[in-house]
Amino acid sequence: MKKILGIGNALVDILVHIDNDDILNRLGLQKGGMEMIDAQRKREILELIAKMPQTIATGGSTSNTIHGLARLGAKAGYIGKVGNDEMGRLFREGCTRFGVIPHLIESEEDTGVAITFISPNAERTFATYLGAAATMQPEQVDAQIFDNYDIIHIEGYLIFNHDLILEVCKKAKEHGLQISMDMASYNLIESNLDFVTMLLRDYVDIIFANEEEAKAFTGVEQVEALHALSEYCPIAIVKVGKDGSYIKMNGEETAIEPVDAQRIDTTGAGDIYASGFLYGYMNDYDALKSGNLASYLSARLIEYVGAKLPDEEWAKIKEEEL
């Protein structure tokens, strides 16, 4: 089996269920949006929610995907930057507990957190403090790590740091790795369109996009967007929510049916979809089998709170799906 390395914003997820929009209005957060916050605003929000029930777990888009891959049995490592604090220790322990090899850089800044408010209809509102993650520099990424892997998965949220993501892509290609990328956010795509176009054209081999991200990049939707993305990347995946997903691989288009699920929380659904597809790809599954595994994993995940499946669900998946 191929080995996979991930790089992204190392964050700790703090998930809070809310009954109405009162706290969002009090904090001035746009429902369904994502606001980048500074250390002071992070402290204010954490104080406000201190007595509310919370779920805390390691997070960040690529971290979630690598976690899913490790739980499936893949050989996986992760590059990120954390603080020398309690959240940083929690993040490191969260990697090693499930078999992910941590290649973590330490910072004097606090570890980043993603505070997620989950509304009754499962809509998510984010207040994200990048903290240490935002200080990762190209020269801090040890290129020798790449020698131990075959694929690198990069989250689109790193696009805000052009120098970092470009240097990682260059190093990956120099060391013979294939590059997988999740677009991550349509507004980042829109504001960095020329840069993203260059990355896909010159470096990326596997691209994941949801329908909003695909449209932001291509100007078209669903299957048309899939074909447009495949002009840049040999493998293109467009996820269309309740309508399933589309994969174009080896010049062939494959439609993946959605899997029925009770939607409770969609946090991390796209991340674990990538886990399923990449696990299949690493084991030489065809597009249909890889896509079906990806679809199944994302359906199971949205029936739980947070971006991680419980142990008993992983046991079922290994018994029934692999």
RODO-2510 file (C-alpha; in nm, 4 decimals, decimal comma):
residues 322
     n   res          X          Y          Z
     1     m     0,0000     0,0000     0,0000
     2     k     0,1162     0,3546    -0,0746
     3     k     0,1958     0,5862     0,2179
     4     i     0,0335     0,9265     0,2570
     5     l     0,1451     1,2505     0,4211
     6     g    -0,0852     1,5389     0,5078
     7     i    -0,0119     1,9058     0,5699
     8     g    -0,2544     2,1640     0,6983
     9     n    -0,3688     2,3914     0,9748
    10     a    -0,3371     2,1936     1,2982
    11     l    -0,6452     2,2966     1,4950
    12     v    -0,8450     2,1712     1,7897
    13     d    -1,2195     2,1592     1,7231
    14     i    -1,4544     2,2925     1,9898
    15     l    -1,8099     2,1966     1,8934
    16     v    -2,1087     2,3633     2,0579
    17     h    -2,4747     2,2807     1,9855
    18     i    -2,7091     2,5798     1,9989
    19     d    -3,0896     2,5862     2,0162
    20     n    -3,1307     2,9191     1,8372
    21     d    -2,9370     3,2099     1,6891
    22     d    -2,9160     3,4176     2,0090
    23     i    -2,5489     3,3480     2,0806
    24     l    -2,4552     3,4022     1,7145
    25     n    -2,6271     3,7405     1,7204
    26     r    -2,4622     3,8282     2,0511
    27     l    -2,1207     3,7454     1,9046
    28     g    -2,1955     3,9119     1,5717
    29     l    -2,1307     3,5888     1,3798
    30     q    -2,3014     3,5350     1,0444
    31     k    -2,4960     3,2097     1,0553
    32     g    -2,3389     2,9522     0,8258
    33     g    -2,0247     3,1625     0,7794
    34     m    -1,6650     3,1439     0,8936
    35     e    -1,4935     3,4315     1,0733
    36     m    -1,1204     3,4396     1,1348
    37     i    -1,0632     3,5682     1,4887
    38     d    -0,7666     3,6975     1,6871
    39     a    -0,6445     3,5805     2,0289
    40     q    -0,8507     3,8364     2,2207
    41     r    -1,1758     3,7452     2,0448
    42     k    -1,0955     3,3752     2,0947
    43     r    -1,0683     3,4332     2,4698
    44     e    -1,3973     3,6257     2,4748
    45     i    -1,5836     3,3494     2,2928
    46     l    -1,4326     3,0721     2,5047
    47     e    -1,5360     3,2579     2,8217
    48     l    -1,8896     3,2998     2,6883
    49     i    -1,9314     2,9304     2,6037
    50     a    -1,7378     2,7969     2,9049
    51     k    -2,0487     2,6554     3,0769
    52     m    -2,2084     2,5190     2,7603
    53     p    -2,1715     2,1464     2,6722
    54     q    -1,8807     2,1040     2,4299
    55     t    -1,7150     1,8339     2,2230
    56     i    -1,3376     1,8782     2,1874
    57     a    -1,1224     1,6866     1,9379
    58     t    -0,8267     1,7319     1,7066
    59     g    -0,9292     1,9045     1,3861
    60     g    -0,8312     2,0860     1,0725
    61     s    -0,9355     1,9616     0,7294
    62     t    -0,6253     1,7620     0,6375
    63     s    -0,5860     1,6341     0,9925
    64     n    -0,9390     1,4923     0,9745
    65     t    -0,8646     1,3230     0,6415
    66     i    -0,5372     1,1732     0,7665
    67     h    -0,7102     1,0533     1,0840
    68     g    -0,9707     0,8731     0,8702
    69     l    -0,7002     0,7145     0,6577
    70     a    -0,5147     0,5890     0,9643
    71     r    -0,8348     0,4413     1,1076
    72     l    -0,8873     0,2585     0,7783
    73     g    -0,5394     0,1101     0,8114
    74     a    -0,3320     0,3354     0,5879
    75     k     0,0256     0,4353     0,6699
    76     a    -0,0091     0,8080     0,7317
    77     g     0,1819     1,1082     0,8645
    78     y     0,0924     1,4708     0,9312
    79     i     0,2783     1,8028     0,9170
    80     g     0,1389     2,0953     1,1157
    81     k     0,2358     2,3617     1,3657
    82     v     0,1075     2,3737     1,7233
    83     g     0,1763     2,5677     2,0392
    84     n     0,3622     2,4384     2,3408
    85     d     0,0355     2,4288     2,5363
    86     e    -0,2430     2,1979     2,6496
    87     m    -0,4184     2,2106     2,3112
    88     g    -0,0898     2,1314     2,1372
    89     r    -0,0367     1,8275     2,3573
    90     l    -0,3937     1,7174     2,2901
    91     f    -0,3302     1,7446     1,9172
    92     r    -0,0096     1,5387     1,9305
    93     e    -0,1748     1,2708     2,1434
    94     g    -0,4692     1,2629     1,9042
    95     c    -0,2300     1,1777     1,6214
    96     t    -0,0280     0,9067     1,7924
    97     r    -0,3306     0,7400     1,9544
    98     f    -0,4622     0,6364     1,6140
    99     g    -0,1361     0,5611     1,4382
   100     v    -0,0675     0,8893     1,2594
   101     i     0,3026     0,9805     1,2583
   102     p     0,3186     1,3433     1,3816
   103     h     0,5724     1,5718     1,2122
   104     l     0,4762     1,8694     1,4275
   105     i     0,6532     2,2048     1,4483
   106     e     0,6260     2,3836     1,7846
   107     s     0,5483     2,7532     1,8245
   108     e     0,5364     3,0135     2,1014
   109     e     0,1879     3,1023     1,9717
   110     d    -0,1199     2,9264     2,1114
   111     t    -0,2445     2,6217     1,9226
   112     g    -0,5194     2,7098     1,6777
   113     v    -0,8840     2,6360     1,7557
   114     a    -1,1970     2,6132     1,5429
   115     i    -1,5027     2,6998     1,7495
   116     t    -1,8056     2,5564     1,5708
   117     f    -2,1642     2,6433     1,6541
   118     i    -2,4066     2,3769     1,5303
   119     s    -2,7663     2,4891     1,4722
   120     p    -3,0680     2,2539     1,5050
   121     n    -3,0744     2,2052     1,1242
   122     a    -2,7053     2,0947     1,1348
   123     e    -2,5839     2,4230     0,9814
   124     r    -2,2399     2,5187     1,1100
   125     t    -2,1020     2,8617     1,2003
   126     f    -1,7260     2,8901     1,2540
   127     a    -1,5052     3,1204     1,4562
   128     t    -1,1503     3,0144     1,3744
   129     y    -0,8301     3,1179     1,5474
   130     l    -0,5335     2,9909     1,3471
   131     g    -0,2753     3,0745     1,6106
   132     a     0,0412     2,8677     1,5682
   133     a    -0,0887     2,7188     1,2420
   134     a    -0,0701     3,0585     1,0710
   135     t     0,2991     3,0935     1,1526
   136     m     0,4177     2,7844     0,9624
   137     q     0,6903     2,8912     0,7187
   138     p     0,8236     2,7107     0,4072
   139     e     1,1719     2,6664     0,5558
   140     q     1,0234     2,4879     0,8598
   141     v     0,8978     2,1982     0,6480
   142     d     1,1716     1,9342     0,6432
   143     a     1,1920     1,7995     0,2875
   144     q     1,3496     1,4762     0,4108
   145     i     1,0101     1,3773     0,5533
   146     f     0,8817     1,3466     0,1966
   147     d     1,1175     1,0558     0,1274
   148     n     0,8954     0,8289     0,3393
   149     y     0,5704     0,8893     0,1483
   150     d     0,4095     0,8460    -0,1928
   151     i     0,1242     1,0996    -0,1775
   152     i     0,0745     1,4310     0,0003
   153     h    -0,2725     1,5679     0,0789
   154     i    -0,2991     1,9463     0,1143
   155     e    -0,5944     2,1461     0,2401
   156     g    -0,7109     2,4484     0,0458
   157     y    -0,7133     2,6539     0,3650
   158     l    -0,3345     2,6816     0,3231
   159     i    -0,3908     2,8897     0,0089
   160     f    -0,3782     3,2067     0,2189
   161     n    -0,0044     3,1337     0,2568
   162     h     0,1123     3,1306    -0,1069
   163     d     0,4807     3,0823    -0,0277
   164     l     0,4160     2,7827     0,1975
   165     i     0,1816     2,5888    -0,0270
   166     l     0,3919     2,6541    -0,3366
   167     e     0,7136     2,5398    -0,1671
   168     v     0,5400     2,2258    -0,0371
   169     c     0,4171     2,1451    -0,3883
   170     k     0,7644     2,1978    -0,5344
   171     k     0,9296     1,9780    -0,2695
   172     a     0,6663     1,7097    -0,3168
   173     k     0,7276     1,6899    -0,6901
   174     e     1,1059     1,6915    -0,6424
   175     h     1,0652     1,3873    -0,4153
   176     g     0,8316     1,2075    -0,6553
   177     l     0,5076     1,2441    -0,4588
   178     q     0,1632     1,2762    -0,6100
   179     i    -0,0305     1,5772    -0,4809
   180     s    -0,3892     1,5629    -0,3609
   181     m    -0,5707     1,8847    -0,2685
   182     d    -0,9091     1,9712    -0,1206
   183     m    -1,0318     2,3135    -0,2354
   184     a    -1,1815     2,3708     0,1137
   185     s    -1,3589     2,7064     0,0649
   186     y    -1,5269     2,8755    -0,2315
   187     n    -1,4423     3,2258    -0,1090
   188     l    -1,0715     3,1375    -0,0916
   189     i    -1,0928     3,0070    -0,4470
   190     e    -1,2614     3,3244    -0,5700
   191     s    -1,0062     3,5535    -0,4056
   192     n    -0,7044     3,3481    -0,5208
   193     l    -0,8268     3,2262    -0,8586
   194     d    -0,5085     3,2840    -1,0596
   195     f    -0,2910     3,1223    -0,7924
   196     v    -0,5207     2,8192    -0,7595
   197     t    -0,5279     2,7825    -1,1372
   198     m    -0,1477     2,7685    -1,1413
   199     l    -0,1397     2,5080    -0,8626
   200     l    -0,3869     2,2798    -1,0374
   201     r    -0,2216     2,3223    -1,3766
   202     d     0,1365     2,2676    -1,2615
   203     y     0,1251     2,0492    -0,9486
   204     v    -0,2020     1,8899    -0,8357
   205     d    -0,2850     1,5315    -0,9399
   206     i    -0,6050     1,4748    -0,7400
   207     i    -0,8539     1,7544    -0,6694
   208     f    -1,1565     1,7426    -0,4367
   209     a    -1,4249     2,0127    -0,4582
   210     n    -1,7818     2,0541    -0,3405
   211     e    -2,0331     2,2083    -0,5774
   212     e    -1,9794     2,5666    -0,4543
   213     e    -1,6009     2,5395    -0,4806
   214     a    -1,6192     2,3734    -0,8215
   215     k    -1,8461     2,6489    -0,9521
   216     a    -1,6232     2,9210    -0,8041
   217     f    -1,3284     2,7787    -0,9988
   218     t    -1,4951     2,6698    -1,3235
   219     g    -1,8049     2,8892    -1,3509
   220     v    -2,0184     2,5813    -1,4211
   221     e    -2,1851     2,3129    -1,2103
   222     q    -2,1844     1,9409    -1,1337
   223     v    -2,0762     1,7235    -1,4309
   224     e    -1,9702     2,0237    -1,6366
   225     a    -1,7529     2,1396    -1,3471
   226     l    -1,6083     1,7891    -1,3178
   227     h    -1,5007     1,7913    -1,6810
   228     a    -1,3542     2,1417    -1,6457
   229     l    -1,1507     2,0380    -1,3384
   230     s    -1,0266     1,7265    -1,5160
   231     e    -0,8640     1,9514    -1,7751
   232     y    -0,6205     2,0487    -1,4982
   233     c    -0,5922     1,7363    -1,2815
   234     p    -0,5789     1,3671    -1,3843
   235     i    -0,8279     1,2814    -1,1085
   236     a    -1,1152     1,5182    -1,0273
   237     i    -1,3911     1,4719    -0,7700
   238     v    -1,6975     1,6963    -0,7351
   239     k    -1,9239     1,6384    -0,4334
   240     v    -2,2870     1,7451    -0,4747
   241     g    -2,4343     1,6799    -0,1309
   242     k    -2,7558     1,4786    -0,1249
   243     d    -2,7116     1,4043    -0,4969
   244     g    -2,3882     1,2122    -0,4349
   245     s    -2,0648     1,2860    -0,6176
   246     y    -1,8870     1,2561    -0,9516
   247     i    -1,5393     1,1259    -1,0219
   248     k    -1,3355     1,1547    -1,3386
   249     m    -1,0376     0,9197    -1,3376
   250     n    -0,8372     0,7769    -1,6257
   251     g    -1,0577     0,9776    -1,8597
   252     e    -1,3750     0,8042    -1,7411
   253     e    -1,6639     0,9642    -1,5537
   254     t    -1,8225     0,7755    -1,2629
   255     a    -2,1369     0,8792    -1,0738
   256     i    -2,1399     0,7877    -0,7043
   257     e    -2,4789     0,7421    -0,5406
   258     p    -2,5419     0,9042    -0,2006
   259     v    -2,5901     0,6816     0,1040
   260     d    -2,8961     0,7353     0,3243
   261     a    -2,8183     0,8922     0,6606
   262     q    -2,9818     1,0865     0,9424
   263     r    -2,8201     1,4284     0,9168
   264     i    -2,7143     1,5516     1,2612
   265     d    -2,3849     1,7348     1,1985
   266     t    -2,1991     1,7738     0,8677
   267     t    -1,8676     1,8756     1,0287
   268     g    -1,5852     1,6897     0,8526
   269     a    -1,8053     1,5107     0,5976
   270     g    -1,5942     1,6284     0,3055
   271     d    -1,2740     1,5451     0,4909
   272     i    -1,3720     1,1838     0,5571
   273     y    -1,4978     1,1524     0,1994
   274     a    -1,1404     1,2269     0,0949
   275     s    -1,0195     0,9606     0,3424
   276     g    -1,2338     0,6990     0,1726
   277     f    -1,1410     0,7890    -0,1819
   278     l    -0,7690     0,8180    -0,1093
   279     y    -0,7659     0,4874     0,0797
   280     g    -0,9210     0,3220    -0,2240
   281     y    -0,6754     0,4922    -0,4576
   282     m    -0,3800     0,3839    -0,2426
   283     n    -0,5042     0,0245    -0,2659
   284     d    -0,5667     0,0353    -0,6420
   285     y    -0,9480     0,0303    -0,6139
   286     d    -1,1346     0,1521    -0,9203
   287     a    -1,3227     0,4841    -0,9123
   288     l    -1,6582     0,3253    -0,8281
   289     k    -1,5290     0,1256    -0,5315
   290     s    -1,3250     0,4192    -0,3989
   291     g    -1,6177     0,6580    -0,4397
   292     n    -1,8635     0,4225    -0,2740
   293     l    -1,6370     0,3882     0,0287
   294     a    -1,6012     0,7671     0,0429
   295     s    -1,9775     0,8162     0,0197
   296     y    -2,0422     0,5546     0,2887
   297     l    -1,7956     0,7115     0,5313
   298     s    -1,9378     1,0617     0,4914
   299     a    -2,2927     0,9298     0,5415
   300     r    -2,1970     0,7546     0,8617
   301     l    -2,0108     1,0600     0,9925
   302     i    -2,3013     1,3045     0,9618
   303     e    -2,5017     1,0855     1,1999
   304     y    -2,2642     1,1902     1,4814
   305     v    -2,1498     1,5181     1,6333
   306     g    -1,7996     1,6213     1,5258
   307     a    -1,5488     1,5219     1,2608
   308     k    -1,4538     1,1822     1,4089
   309     l    -1,6422     0,8523     1,3995
   310     p    -1,6626     0,6533     1,7248
   311     d    -1,4660     0,3311     1,7662
   312     e    -1,7707     0,1060     1,7278
   313     e    -1,8493     0,2589     1,3880
   314     w    -1,4927     0,2003     1,2672
   315     a    -1,5226    -0,1626     1,3753
   316     k    -1,8358    -0,2009     1,1573
   317     i    -1,6687    -0,0287     0,8622
   318     k    -1,3634    -0,2569     0,8722
   319     e    -1,5866    -0,5633     0,8956
   320     e    -1,8421    -0,4682     0,6304
   321     e    -1,6712    -0,2328     0,3853
   322     l    -1,3025    -0,3246     0,3558
***
